[in-house]
Amino acid sequence: MKAFAPIAALTLFASPALAQQAPPPQLVVAISVDQFAADVLARYRGDFSAGFVRLLGGANFDGYQGHANTETCPGHSTILTGIRPARTGIVANDWYAATSPRPDKRVYCVEDETIPGSTYQDYKVSLKHLRVPTLGDRMKAANPASRVVSVAGKDRAAVLLGGKSADQTWWWWVPTSRFASYDGRPLPATLVRANAAIQAQLAKPQPPLEEPPLCAGMDRAVPVGSTTVGTFHFGRAIGDAKAFKISDELDGATLAIAAGLVQEMKLGRGPAPDLLAVGLSANDYIGHAYGNGGPEMCLHLLALDRSLGDFFAFLDQTGVDYEVMLTADHGSQDIPERGGPPPRERITSDVNSRKVGETVAAALGLPANPLHALDAYGDVWIDPSVTGAVRNEVIAATVAAYQALPQVATVLTHAQLLATPIPTSAPDKWTLAEKARASFDAERSGDLVVLLKQGVVPIAKPSETHVDAHGVPWDSDRRVPILFWRKGIAGFTDPRPVETVDIMPTLAATLHLPLPVKDYDGKCLNLGPSTTCPR
């Protein structure tokens, strides 16, 4: 691969006060690995040989997605905005919107439900619901010459990392088994080649991956509902796009497109620093399908390590001065059927808004279930037709009904959460109410928030592609890696708990990009001479 000639370091975002600071990188590469728990990284730390070795040799932080609603959309909304879901507006993957113009009131975090004909299943991707700017938006506002590119295995990852002013935004579109973008966006040459290559790849079978001793030692058939996990090695039949998605093939294609766009657009070689955001989504699909404690996750992470190593080697060849940040939108806990500490159990059918609502309706003599919920836990909405004193009775009865369930840790009301101050202490010290407050929005969140006890896995009936789930307010799902690397950085590990909202102001400081005071929730992390945090 032809290397690009290095160019002089850029200081187009610099102010006179920062004149002695190290020059900003020409390219920032922000990587999110979906469902990548900090303890999973720690488990394989000594087994990596390529990309993760480089990252672990840089600046390592004990990271947290501080909020309670540990899902893909809220997590990704924090990474490059520096703002918690309570202010980004992205409080969940989906929410119930009573005022939505369509009959289906379920709204997806990155859709525009006001478009005629739009449904939850057939939506138009949009950043309508994101209320705050991303790092890329800020860079382009400061200097329009900056280019912002985002590519991911999920639409919600690509658009929430890239922001509203991104030059290129691409994601794996399941209905067509191709990478796609917003309607009307022309395909650059990289995407034309990549989609053609993927179709050619799908036209051939994928043999199972060769299993190294580390992963082979984890092979153990584990019955989970109607399926079995613990022995799959990622073989794929011809044309099986679902298997392509739930494998390292998806991440490999994502990284190949990212590299192609770096080359095609000459990222890092323009008159201002550029941003490349990469969302690696296969880890989440694999975690849901197999859990994170078996050979499937082992094989995937070793393959991802190699893929990241190849990607960084490509970036090295460009001669561009680049900085990498890697984190995750959330973590997860392993399936309970595999056993081992800590103790885990599946959520029971009692934790169900339909059952709770029917109980409340019967107790209060109501004609119908007054509750709306999209999951067995989390946000619960009171039907807007229930008003006045009856509404207060419904809230009280619903709280009592949920609190009586042995798997429920607490139920917090809209009023309680509004009265809870936004937390300012270290994220490992937050109460359940503070965690919930960090992802509570008065307009979009539920009238009640139901939080499960520690060790409860929030999926009751496993299926072929979903044996595991996340979304709980405990450290299994909240703790994520936060890693920075740049050539010449002095490696260190900081054990103090920090948040993913600290990433954006840290990268902004590296870029010499001034930020308005109190315009974000995070704080700048000191990476050494390459970063001078504002005082």
C-alpha positions as a printed NumPy array, in Angstrom:
array([[  0.   ,   0.   ,   0.   ],
       [  1.446,   3.324,  -1.046],
       [  2.377,   5.553,   1.871],
       [  1.328,   9.183,   1.978],
       [  4.018,  11.803,   2.455],
       [  3.98 ,  13.287,   5.962],
       [  3.015,  16.919,   6.283],
       [  3.808,  19.572,   8.829],
       [  1.895,  19.533,  12.107],
       [ -1.173,  21.756,  12.043],
       [ -2.141,  24.383,  14.605],
       [ -5.205,  25.9  ,  12.977],
       [ -7.255,  25.488,  16.151],
       [ -4.514,  26.842,  18.393],
       [ -4.731,  30.005,  20.436],
       [ -1.687,  32.086,  21.526],
       [ -1.981,  30.683,  25.05 ],
       [ -1.406,  27.193,  23.667],
       [  1.566,  28.11 ,  21.495],
       [  3.987,  25.979,  23.567],
       [  1.735,  22.939,  23.575],
       [  2.561,  19.98 ,  21.355],
       [  1.03 ,  20.398,  17.898],
       [ -2.377,  18.793,  17.351],
       [ -2.616,  15.51 ,  15.478],
       [ -3.502,  15.742,  11.811],
       [ -6.092,  12.992,  12.252],
       [ -8.105,  11.843,  15.273],
       [ -9.383,   8.26 ,  15.059],
       [-12.186,   7.585,  17.558],
       [-13.127,   3.902,  17.84 ],
       [-16.1  ,   2.459,  19.697],
       [-16.294,  -1.306,  20.242],
       [-19.925,  -2.121,  20.938],
       [-20.605,  -4.063,  24.172],
       [-16.946,  -4.143,  25.24 ],
       [-16.848,  -4.482,  29.023],
       [-13.706,  -3.408,  30.871],
       [-13.437,  -6.789,  32.57 ],
       [-13.506,  -8.548,  29.182],
       [-10.54 ,  -6.465,  28.015],
       [ -8.747,  -7.279,  31.274],
       [ -9.445, -11.   ,  30.789],
       [ -7.596, -11.085,  27.444],
       [ -5.027,  -8.383,  28.147],
       [ -2.087, -10.783,  28.165],
       [ -3.227, -12.69 ,  25.068],
       [ -3.267,  -9.882,  22.512],
       [ -0.417,  -9.474,  20.05 ],
       [ -1.325,  -6.592,  17.716],
       [ -3.76 ,  -3.662,  17.853],
       [ -4.726,  -3.877,  21.509],
       [ -1.058,  -4.16 ,  22.509],
       [ -0.447,  -0.772,  20.927],
       [ -3.47 ,   0.808,  22.627],
       [ -2.655,  -0.718,  26.014],
       [  0.815,   0.813,  25.689],
       [ -0.729,   4.285,  25.678],
       [ -2.873,   6.118,  28.216],
       [ -5.312,   3.746,  29.979],
       [ -8.232,   4.948,  32.08 ],
       [-10.833,   3.199,  34.247],
       [-13.84 ,   4.259,  32.197],
       [-17.549,   4.397,  32.942],
       [-20.69 ,   4.977,  30.972],
       [-22.035,   6.644,  34.08 ],
       [-25.763,   6.481,  33.344],
       [-28.181,   3.687,  34.262],
       [-29.634,   3.009,  30.817],
       [-26.64 ,   1.167,  29.389],
       [-27.788,   0.726,  25.797],
       [-26.169,   1.411,  22.427],
       [-27.808,   4.75 ,  21.633],
       [-27.256,   6.538,  24.953],
       [-23.727,   5.185,  25.211],
       [-22.716,   6.321,  21.75 ],
       [-24.303,   9.713,  22.344],
       [-21.823,  10.423,  25.166],
       [-18.554,   9.482,  23.475],
       [-17.965,  12.417,  21.132],
       [-20.371,  14.954,  22.644],
       [-18.93 ,  15.027,  26.166],
       [-22.517,  15.205,  27.404],
       [-24.627,  12.686,  29.324],
       [-27.889,  11.277,  27.898],
       [-29.917,  13.524,  30.201],
       [-28.862,  16.397,  27.916],
       [-28.122,  14.698,  24.599],
       [-31.78 ,  13.671,  24.336],
       [-30.713,  10.115,  23.453],
       [-32.037,   8.434,  26.59 ],
       [-32.546,   4.917,  25.197],
       [-32.466,   2.897,  22.002],
       [-36.224,   3.492,  21.753],
       [-38.848,   5.353,  23.711],
       [-42.622,   5.713,  23.845],
       [-43.833,   9.   ,  22.384],
       [-47.521,   9.592,  23.02 ],
       [-47.518,  12.644,  20.723],
       [-45.964,  10.832,  17.759],
       [-48.043,  11.412,  14.587],
       [-48.07 ,   7.735,  13.652],
       [-50.14 ,   4.953,  15.258],
       [-46.988,   3.164,  16.419],
       [-45.7  ,   5.285,  19.307],
       [-42.353,   3.483,  19.546],
       [-39.618,   5.859,  18.389],
       [-36.068,   4.82 ,  17.452],
       [-33.247,   7.04 ,  18.649],
       [-31.953,   7.914,  15.16 ],
       [-35.106,   8.197,  13.082],
       [-37.466,  10.977,  12.084],
       [-40.898,   9.628,  12.969],
       [-42.627,  12.679,  11.456],
       [-41.836,  11.592,   7.893],
       [-45.07 ,  10.356,   6.259],
       [-45.109,   6.588,   5.922],
       [-42.294,   6.094,   8.431],
       [-42.686,   3.158,  10.82 ],
       [-40.516,   1.798,  13.581],
       [-39.58 ,  -1.136,  11.347],
       [-39.154,   0.951,   8.163],
       [-37.617,   4.259,   9.238],
       [-35.505,   7.033,   7.789],
       [-32.213,   7.51 ,   9.605],
       [-31.956,  10.988,  11.106],
       [-30.166,  12.887,  13.87 ],
       [-33.328,  14.846,  14.649],
       [-33.337,  13.64 ,  18.264],
       [-29.704,  14.515,  19.109],
       [-29.841,  17.88 ,  20.886],
       [-26.125,  18.639,  21.175],
       [-23.071,  18.932,  18.868],
       [-20.432,  16.249,  18.464],
       [-16.703,  16.811,  18.35 ],
       [-16.923,  16.705,  14.557],
       [-19.619,  19.373,  14.548],
       [-17.437,  21.578,  16.761],
       [-14.368,  21.025,  14.58 ],
       [-16.219,  22.006,  11.414],
       [-17.767,  25.035,  13.122],
       [-14.289,  26.188,  14.148],
       [-12.765,  25.441,  10.748],
       [-14.919,  24.183,   7.834],
       [-11.791,  22.75 ,   6.218],
       [-11.838,  19.875,   8.735],
       [-13.291,  16.664,   7.329],
       [-15.432,  14.364,   9.486],
       [-15.997,  10.748,   8.468],
       [-17.938,   8.091,  10.366],
       [-18.391,   4.428,   9.463],
       [-19.934,   1.703,  11.624],
       [-21.723,  -1.597,  11.66 ],
       [-24.867,   0.077,  13.037],
       [-26.644,   3.215,  11.888],
       [-27.008,   4.513,  15.442],
       [-23.271,   4.192,  16.037],
       [-22.302,   5.878,  12.76 ],
       [-24.573,   8.9  ,  13.059],
       [-24.2  ,   9.521,  16.791],
       [-20.399,   9.451,  16.507],
       [-20.256,  11.489,  13.313],
       [-22.758,  14.214,  14.113],
       [-24.965,  16.398,  11.941],
       [-22.244,  17.974,   9.807],
       [-20.2  ,  14.868,   8.96 ],
       [-18.908,  14.741,   5.396],
       [-19.31 ,  10.97 ,   5.117],
       [-21.516,   8.714,   7.276],
       [-21.837,   5.011,   6.415],
       [-23.332,   2.007,   8.172],
       [-24.19 ,  -1.645,   7.498],
       [-27.79 ,  -1.642,   6.293],
       [-29.288,  -5.048,   7.141],
       [-32.181,  -5.025,   4.599],
       [-29.773,  -4.764,   1.639],
       [-26.641,  -6.392,   3.123],
       [-24.628,  -3.364,   2.049],
       [-23.134,  -0.263,   3.606],
       [-25.498,   2.683,   3.14 ],
       [-25.937,   6.322,   4.138],
       [-28.627,   8.976,   4.277],
       [-30.94 ,   9.065,   1.268],
       [-29.394,  10.752,  -1.74 ],
       [-25.772,  10.458,  -0.623],
       [-23.606,   9.39 ,  -3.598],
       [-21.325,   6.413,  -2.999],
       [-17.634,   7.306,  -3.047],
       [-15.371,   4.901,  -4.9  ],
       [-14.381,   3.217,  -1.636],
       [-17.97 ,   2.235,  -0.887],
       [-18.618,   1.018,  -4.426],
       [-15.605,  -1.284,  -4.17 ],
       [-16.389,  -2.367,  -0.615],
       [-20.003,  -3.294,  -1.304],
       [-18.974,  -5.251,  -4.395],
       [-16.284,  -7.047,  -2.409],
       [-18.762,  -7.914,   0.351],
       [-21.195,  -9.41 ,  -2.149],
       [-18.371, -11.485,  -3.614],
       [-17.416, -12.565,  -0.104],
       [-21.009, -13.563,   0.688],
       [-21.117, -15.644,  -2.502],
       [-18.5  , -17.959,  -0.994],
       [-18.709, -20.025,   2.205],
       [-16.639, -18.986,   5.197],
       [-14.825, -21.923,   6.827],
       [-14.735, -22.019,  10.639],
       [-11.919, -20.042,  12.228],
       [ -8.856, -21.939,  13.355],
       [ -9.121, -22.19 ,  17.115],
       [ -6.   , -21.394,  19.159],
       [ -5.441, -23.287,  22.435],
       [ -6.696, -20.336,  24.487],
       [-10.141, -20.449,  22.872],
       [-10.201, -24.239,  22.519],
       [ -9.903, -24.465,  26.284],
       [-13.211, -22.619,  26.555],
       [-15.126, -25.003,  24.296],
       [-18.079, -26.354,  26.251],
       [-21.6  , -26.857,  24.974],
       [-23.956, -24.778,  27.11 ],
       [-27.715, -25.292,  26.555],
       [-29.569, -21.968,  26.67 ],
       [-33.302, -22.202,  26.062],
       [-33.847, -23.773,  22.645],
       [-30.268, -23.181,  21.469],
       [-26.717, -24.098,  22.478],
       [-23.653, -21.869,  22.753],
       [-20.014, -22.451,  23.574],
       [-18.824, -24.441,  20.538],
       [-19.35 , -22.157,  17.509],
       [-16.298, -21.18 ,  15.434],
       [-17.889, -18.764,  12.895],
       [-18.286, -20.94 ,   9.838],
       [-20.731, -19.383,   7.349],
       [-22.786, -20.791,   4.489],
       [-22.997, -19.105,   1.084],
       [-25.189, -16.007,   1.182],
       [-25.729, -16.01 ,   4.941],
       [-25.72 , -12.251,   5.594],
       [-26.934, -12.756,   9.166],
       [-23.835, -14.83 ,   9.97 ],
       [-21.682, -12.177,   8.253],
       [-23.115,  -9.562,  10.617],
       [-22.536, -11.686,  13.713],
       [-18.828, -12.17 ,  13.051],
       [-15.499, -10.429,  12.642],
       [-16.28 , -10.173,   8.915],
       [-18.455,  -7.149,   9.688],
       [-15.739,  -5.41 ,  11.69 ],
       [-13.166,  -6.264,   9.035],
       [-15.332,  -4.656,   6.364],
       [-15.892,  -1.589,   8.563],
       [-12.174,  -1.086,   9.112],
       [-11.441,  -1.667,   5.42 ],
       [-13.926,   1.067,   4.475],
       [-12.424,   3.395,   7.087],
       [ -8.96 ,   2.79 ,   5.615],
       [-10.28 ,   3.274,   2.08 ],
       [-11.855,   6.613,   2.963],
       [ -8.624,   7.758,   4.64 ],
       [ -6.85 ,   7.017,   1.381],
       [ -9.525,   8.331,  -0.991],
       [-10.169,  11.558,   0.934],
       [ -6.533,  12.   ,   2.02 ],
       [ -7.646,  12.397,   5.622],
       [ -4.971,  13.994,   7.773],
       [ -3.407,  15.743,   4.794],
       [ -5.686,  18.759,   4.522],
       [ -5.396,  22.316,   5.847],
       [ -7.087,  21.421,   9.178],
       [ -7.224,  18.38 ,  11.47 ],
       [ -9.697,  15.659,  10.47 ],
       [-11.805,  13.198,  12.443],
       [-12.458,   9.544,  11.614],
       [-15.028,   7.771,  13.807],
       [-15.269,   3.985,  13.6  ],
       [-18.03 ,   1.924,  15.205],
       [-17.145,  -1.773,  15.509],
       [-20.515,  -3.42 ,  16.066],
       [-19.854,  -7.163,  15.682],
       [-18.792,  -7.493,  19.32 ],
       [-22.338,  -6.612,  20.4  ],
       [-23.99 ,  -9.03 ,  17.992],
       [-21.665, -11.8  ,  19.16 ],
       [-22.246, -10.976,  22.824],
       [-26.005, -11.134,  22.342],
       [-25.82 , -14.398,  20.383],
       [-23.261, -16.283,  22.521],
       [-22.5  , -14.317,  25.717],
       [-19.042, -12.96 ,  26.498],
       [-17.503, -15.901,  28.372],
       [-17.095, -18.595,  25.715],
       [-14.905, -19.463,  22.73 ],
       [-16.996, -17.293,  20.4  ],
       [-15.96 , -14.082,  22.155],
       [-12.409, -15.385,  22.508],
       [-12.099, -16.044,  18.76 ],
       [-13.663, -12.713,  17.903],
       [-11.466, -10.585,  20.162],
       [ -8.27 , -12.232,  18.919],
       [ -9.433, -11.589,  15.349],
       [-10.342,  -7.993,  16.216],
       [ -6.88 ,  -7.549,  17.739],
       [ -5.328,  -8.589,  14.425],
       [ -7.706,  -6.396,  12.411],
       [ -6.892,  -3.358,  14.542],
       [ -3.202,  -4.111,  14.175],
       [ -3.544,  -4.161,  10.384],
       [ -5.55 ,  -0.928,  10.463],
       [ -2.953,   0.866,  12.568],
       [ -0.168,  -0.431,  10.314],
       [ -2.014,   1.1  ,   7.358],
       [ -2.301,   4.42 ,   9.176],
       [  1.416,   4.272,   9.982],
       [  2.191,   3.945,   6.281],
       [  0.333,   7.174,   5.475],
       [  2.896,   9.189,   7.413],
       [  0.069,  11.145,   9.043],
       [  0.396,  12.131,  12.706],
       [ -2.715,  10.482,  14.155],
       [ -4.162,   9.933,  17.603],
       [ -6.401,   6.983,  18.475],
       [ -9.036,   6.763,  21.171],
       [-10.879,   3.498,  21.853],
       [-13.821,   2.99 ,  24.173],
       [-17.254,   1.309,  24.282],
       [-20.895,   2.297,  24.467],
       [-21.556,  -0.178,  27.301],
       [-20.429,  -3.518,  28.698],
       [-22.365,  -6.671,  29.593],
       [-22.484,  -9.645,  31.928],
       [-22.205, -13.232,  30.734],
       [-25.098, -15.674,  30.484],
       [-26.104, -17.307,  33.793],
       [-26.124, -20.823,  32.272],
       [-22.315, -20.82 ,  31.973],
       [-22.026, -20.51 ,  35.741],
       [-19.133, -19.077,  37.671],
       [-18.948, -15.894,  39.746],
       [-20.566, -13.528,  40.194],
       [-23.978, -15.186,  40.583],
       [-26.45 , -14.34 ,  37.811],
       [-30.039, -15.235,  36.993],
       [-32.448, -14.493,  34.172],
       [-35.218, -11.981,  34.598],
       [-38.526, -13.694,  35.376],
       [-41.845, -13.195,  33.64 ],
       [-43.17 , -11.39 ,  36.73 ],
       [-41.103,  -8.313,  35.803],
       [-43.454,  -7.419,  32.992],
       [-45.269,  -4.12 ,  32.454],
       [-48.307,  -5.881,  30.991],
       [-48.747,  -8.03 ,  34.096],
       [-48.032,  -5.151,  36.448],
       [-50.406,  -2.898,  34.504],
       [-53.184,  -5.445,  34.588],
       [-52.717,  -5.827,  38.344],
       [-52.877,  -2.049,  38.817],
       [-55.948,  -1.735,  36.591],
       [-57.771,  -4.438,  38.518],
       [-56.862,  -2.913,  41.882],
       [-58.036,   0.575,  40.873],
       [-61.039,  -0.49 ,  38.787],
       [-59.63 ,   0.929,  35.549],
       [-61.034,  -0.178,  32.182],
       [-57.589,  -0.878,  30.628],
       [-53.921,  -1.334,  31.38 ],
       [-52.622,   2.195,  32.121],
       [-48.951,   1.395,  31.458],
       [-46.749,   1.491,  28.377],
       [-43.247,  -0.018,  28.3  ],
       [-40.907,  -1.267,  25.592],
       [-38.966,  -3.711,  27.768],
       [-39.503,  -5.7  ,  30.929],
       [-37.407,  -3.128,  32.824],
       [-36.351,   0.493,  32.461],
       [-38.774,   3.206,  31.391],
       [-42.492,   2.864,  32.069],
       [-44.983,   5.47 ,  30.849],
       [-48.471,   6.208,  32.194],
       [-51.052,   6.513,  29.443],
       [-51.744,  10.237,  28.875],
       [-55.498,   9.601,  29.169],
       [-54.954,   8.901,  32.873],
       [-54.936,  12.279,  34.603],
       [-55.438,  14.044,  37.921],
       [-55.869,  12.086,  41.131],
       [-56.243,   8.805,  39.236],
       [-52.815,   9.296,  37.704],
       [-51.284,   9.73 ,  41.16 ],
       [-53.029,   6.547,  42.292],
       [-51.667,   4.666,  39.273],
       [-48.133,   5.847,  39.984],
       [-48.328,   4.82 ,  43.629],
       [-49.86 ,   1.435,  42.831],
       [-47.335,   0.76 ,  40.062],
       [-44.38 ,   1.621,  42.305],
       [-45.74 ,  -0.707,  44.992],
       [-46.334,  -3.532,  42.506],
       [-42.827,  -3.358,  41.065],
       [-41.161,  -2.955,  44.46 ],
       [-42.832,  -6.171,  45.584],
       [-40.992,  -8.124,  42.865],
       [-37.818,  -9.801,  44.203],
       [-35.68 ,  -8.938,  41.129],
       [-36.407,  -5.187,  41.243],
       [-33.863,  -3.007,  43.045],
       [-35.854,   0.221,  42.993],
       [-38.506,   2.203,  41.144],
       [-37.938,   5.927,  40.677],
       [-40.648,   8.376,  39.717],
       [-40.438,  11.316,  37.335],
       [-40.672,  13.703,  40.283],
       [-37.973,  11.891,  42.247],
       [-35.562,  11.967,  39.318],
       [-36.156,  15.643,  38.587],
       [-35.391,  16.358,  42.244],
       [-32.139,  14.352,  42.11 ],
       [-29.101,  16.577,  41.45 ],
       [-26.913,  15.708,  38.494],
       [-24.034,  13.71 ,  40.039],
       [-20.651,  15.381,  40.369],
       [-18.693,  12.711,  42.277],
       [-16.649,   9.869,  40.773],
       [-18.931,   7.56 ,  38.74 ],
       [-18.131,   4.482,  40.834],
       [-19.736,   6.217,  43.842],
       [-23.094,   7.104,  42.292],
       [-26.355,   5.939,  43.832],
       [-28.99 ,   4.219,  41.706],
       [-30.947,   7.471,  41.606],
       [-27.874,   9.372,  40.368],
       [-27.206,   6.775,  37.674],
       [-30.815,   7.01 ,  36.52 ],
       [-30.718,  10.821,  36.648],
       [-27.75 ,  10.861,  34.259],
       [-29.914,   9.284,  31.534],
       [-33.249,  10.882,  32.455],
       [-34.894,  13.415,  30.167],
       [-38.152,  14.959,  31.36 ],
       [-39.661,  14.887,  27.859],
       [-38.614,  11.45 ,  26.608],
       [-37.921,   9.235,  29.622],
       [-40.608,   7.252,  31.392],
       [-42.882,   8.42 ,  34.157],
       [-41.244,   5.637,  36.166],
       [-37.805,   4.018,  35.853],
       [-37.525,   0.398,  36.997],
       [-34.004,  -0.766,  37.911],
       [-33.111,  -4.426,  38.323],
       [-31.035,  -5.954,  41.094],
       [-27.395,  -6.796,  40.471],
       [-26.879, -10.108,  38.676],
       [-30.234, -10.13 ,  36.88 ],
       [-29.707, -10.73 ,  33.148],
       [-32.492,  -8.791,  31.39 ],
       [-33.593, -11.38 ,  28.851],
       [-36.17 , -13.985,  29.889],
       [-36.529, -16.171,  26.79 ],
       [-33.278, -16.762,  24.883],
       [-33.454, -17.167,  21.114],
       [-30.979, -18.225,  18.432],
       [-29.536, -14.709,  18.129],
       [-30.301, -13.364,  21.618],
       [-29.166, -15.324,  24.65 ],
       [-27.703, -12.349,  26.493],
       [-28.594,  -8.68 ,  27.031],
       [-27.366,  -5.509,  28.714],
       [-28.966,  -2.337,  30.003],
       [-28.613,  -2.687,  33.778],
       [-27.194,   0.03 ,  36.073],
       [-24.353,  -2.068,  37.477],
       [-20.629,  -1.98 ,  36.751],
       [-20.81 ,  -5.075,  34.523],
       [-22.567,  -2.853,  31.98 ],
       [-21.22 ,   0.571,  33.022],
       [-17.439,  -0.037,  33.103],
       [-15.717,   0.298,  29.729],
       [-12.145,   0.824,  28.505],
       [-10.94 ,   4.328,  27.677],
       [ -7.638,   4.114,  25.822],
       [ -5.597,   6.806,  24.033],
       [ -2.556,   6.273,  21.838],
       [ -0.347,   8.608,  19.821],
       [  3.193,   8.08 ,  18.609],
       [  5.567,   9.1  ,  21.36 ],
       [  2.981,   9.062,  24.159],
       [  4.361,   7.845,  27.479],
       [  2.234,   4.887,  28.465],
       [  0.508,   4.91 ,  31.847],
       [ -2.555,   3.547,  33.65 ],
       [ -4.688,   5.914,  35.701],
       [ -6.844,   3.917,  38.16 ],
       [ -9.115,   6.829,  39.013],
       [-12.648,   6.363,  37.645],
       [-13.499,   8.65 ,  34.724],
       [-16.443,   8.89 ,  32.331],
       [-16.856,   8.573,  28.588],
       [-18.036,  12.202,  28.62 ],
       [-14.409,  13.07 ,  29.419],
       [-13.299,  11.87 ,  25.972],
       [-14.579,  14.805,  23.898],
       [-12.974,  17.598,  25.987],
       [ -9.725,  15.59 ,  26.068],
       [ -9.628,  15.252,  22.288],
       [-10.631,  18.912,  21.935],
       [ -7.646,  19.911,  24.094],
       [ -5.361,  17.741,  21.971],
       [ -6.716,  19.518,  18.885],
       [ -6.313,  22.966,  20.527],
       [-10.058,  23.392,  19.984],
       [-11.549,  25.909,  22.442],
       [-14.839,  24.865,  24.058],
       [-17.477,  27.18 ,  25.537],
       [-17.463,  27.136,  29.325],
       [-19.965,  24.66 ,  30.84 ],
       [-20.983,  23.493,  27.374],
       [-20.253,  19.869,  28.199],
       [-20.445,  17.502,  31.19 ],
       [-16.993,  15.913,  31.064],
       [-13.541,  17.049,  32.037],
       [-10.267,  17.044,  30.155],
       [ -7.956,  14.118,  30.944],
       [ -4.222,  14.787,  31.057],
       [ -2.45 ,  12.594,  28.506],
       [  0.943,  14.206,  29.018],
       [  2.697,  16.804,  26.858],
       [  0.303,  16.237,  23.936],
       [ -2.63 ,  17.58 ,  25.944],
       [ -2.808,  20.81 ,  27.905],
       [ -6.162,  20.878,  29.648],
       [ -7.764,  24.314,  30.054],
       [ -7.886,  25.639,  33.577]])
